[in-house]
């Protein structure tokens, strides 16, 4: 059985195409995620390495960094044909970051299971809580 403190970050082929899933079981990890994003938006840190946060287990992914930028986009940093694991850089503008923090706040306030697509593009980013 999976440790409820562990957050799994996985890259997979979903029903609607490739996706990164941030699978959170613990409200304390959501608080840490929000705090880290708030530090990013406040320029206290320049880039967030999501895989370096505590209690993160990665599956089919090698790297996932988030950086404030003027545009919002998801970039594959490693895309060799022979590579199974990919690294990603999610550049996000301030407005989109506030929307992302708002989604986290909803889970924190309601403490209800569910999921929310933080980003939809060629590769989606899904935040799942207690699913």
ChimeraX attribute file (.defattr): number of C-alpha atoms within 10 A of each C-alpha:
attribute: neighborCount
match mode: 1-to-1
recipient: residues
	/A:1	3
	/A:2	8
	/A:3	9
	/A:4	12
	/A:5	15
	/A:6	16
	/A:7	25
	/A:8	18
	/A:9	24
	/A:10	21
	/A:11	24
	/A:12	15
	/A:13	11
	/A:14	12
	/A:15	7
	/A:16	9
	/A:17	11
	/A:18	15
	/A:19	21
	/A:20	22
	/A:21	21
	/A:22	21
	/A:23	20
	/A:24	23
	/A:25	20
	/A:26	17
	/A:27	18
	/A:28	12
	/A:29	18
	/A:30	19
	/A:31	15
	/A:32	13
	/A:33	18
	/A:34	19
	/A:35	13
	/A:36	19
	/A:37	24
	/A:38	16
	/A:39	15
	/A:40	19
	/A:41	21
	/A:42	12
	/A:43	11
	/A:44	11
	/A:45	14
	/A:46	12
	/A:47	19
	/A:48	20
	/A:49	13
	/A:50	17
	/A:51	18
	/A:52	12
	/A:53	14
	/A:54	13
	/A:55	15
	/A:56	18
	/A:57	15
	/A:58	16
	/A:59	12
	/A:60	14
	/A:61	18
	/A:62	17
	/A:63	19
	/A:64	24
	/A:65	17
	/A:66	18
	/A:67	20
	/A:68	22
	/A:69	13
	/A:70	11
	/A:71	13
	/A:72	17
	/A:73	16
	/A:74	21
	/A:75	16
	/A:76	13
	/A:77	13
	/A:78	14
	/A:79	13
	/A:80	9
	/A:81	6
	/A:82	6
	/A:83	8
	/A:84	12
	/A:85	15
	/A:86	16
	/A:87	16
	/A:88	19
	/A:89	18
	/A:90	21
	/A:91	19
	/A:92	21
	/A:93	16
	/A:94	16
	/A:95	12
	/A:96	16
	/A:97	20
	/A:98	15
	/A:99	12
	/A:100	19
	/A:101	16
	/A:102	13
	/A:103	17
	/A:104	20
	/A:105	15
	/A:106	11
	/A:107	21
	/A:108	16
	/A:109	9
	/A:110	8
	/A:111	13
	/A:112	12
	/A:113	12
	/A:114	11
	/A:115	18
	/A:116	14
	/A:117	15
	/A:118	18
	/A:119	20
	/A:120	12
	/A:121	11
	/A:122	13
	/A:123	20
	/A:124	19
	/A:125	21
	/A:126	19
	/A:127	22
	/A:128	19
	/A:129	22
	/A:130	15
	/A:131	10
